[in-house]
C-alpha cells in the first residue's frame, strides 16, 4: 500500500480484491481508495484509524472502511487478517443513493448467531474456502456470497448521509488529498505548514484542524510516517548505510525518528535489517 490514493487491482473473475495478509509490526500510513474495504482479523492485533476514530482490533473483529475515507493501520507484532475490497461496480447495485451510504466501521467479535459480526464472519470464512480451493465455477459462488454480504451490510449496518454533508466532506477531502500528494512528491525535502496552506488557499491553523479531523493525526505525524515507510522499504531492500538513508528520506531529527521506529517495529534499524537478511538467506 502507498501513502496516497491506493490503486486496487481487482481479480478478473470476481471483480473484487481478496487477499490473506500476514505481517509483523507493520505501519501503513494514511491512504484512501474508491473501494469499500473490509478487514477480518484472524490472528494477532491491529490498531486502525479512520478519520478521527481509532479502533483496537482483535481476532474475529471486523473493520469496514468506507470509500474515500482516509485511514491507516499499525499491526502490533505478528498479525494475520483477510482483506476484501469491493469496487463501485458492485456498490452501485445496492441502491440509487449508494453514494450517500455510510457503513458501520467497527463490528467487534460477537458469538450470537443473529449478530451482524457473526453472520459476516461466516460469509468471510466462505470467501476464504472458495478462494483457497478454486474449484470449477468457484467465482460464481463467490458472487452469490458477495451479494449476500452486501445485503447484510446494507440492511443491518448502513445509514444514509445528507447530500449537503456529503458535498462538504468531498470538498474537504480534496484539500486533504492535495496535501498528501504534495508530501508523496516532496517528503525528502523540508516541508512547512505555510507551504501547504498557501497551496490550498487556507490558513495554516485551518489546515491543521482539517487534517486532524479527517486523518486523526497531525500533518507532521503523517509526514514522519511517510518518511518512516520509505526508510523501512530501502532499509530492507538495499545495503545503503543507515545514515545515508536517513538523509535521503528527509529525516533530520534522529532521536525522534529512532523513538518512532522502535514504537513501530519493536527494534532498531540495524537489528531489523539483520533479522530480515537472516530470514531471506
Number of C-alpha atoms within 10 A of each C-alpha: 12 15 23 21 17 13 12 15 11 14 11 9 12 16 16 22 17 20 15 15 13 15 14 16 18 19 22 17 25 26 20 23 20 17 24 20 21 20 22 25 23 18 16 18 21 24 15 20 21 22 18 14 14 15 15 15 23 19 17 20 21 24 22 20 24 21 20 17 21 24 24 21 18 20 24 19 16 14 21 20 23 20 17 19 22 22 18 15 11 16 18 12 12 16 11 10 12 15 16 16 20 18 18 16 18 19 19 18 18 15 13 10 10 9 14 21 23 20 16 19 21 14 17 21 13 16 22 17 13 18 16 11 9 12 9 7 10 17 19 13 13 21 17 10 17 21 15 14 17 18 13 16 18 19 10 13 16 14 13 13 14 10 12 8 11 14 12 10 14 12 11 15 18 12 19 21 18 15 20 24 14 16 23 16 9 14 20 18 13 10 15 11 15 14 12 21 18 12 13 16 10 13 13 17 11 10 23 16 14 18 23 15 16 20 22 21 18 15 23 14 12 20 21 19 21 25 24 22 19 19 22 19 11 14 20 17 12 10 10 11 10 15 10 9 18 20 14 16 20 19 20 12 9 12 9 11 17 15 13 16 19 13 13 19 19 16 15 13 18 12 11 16 18 11 12 13 12 9 7 6 5
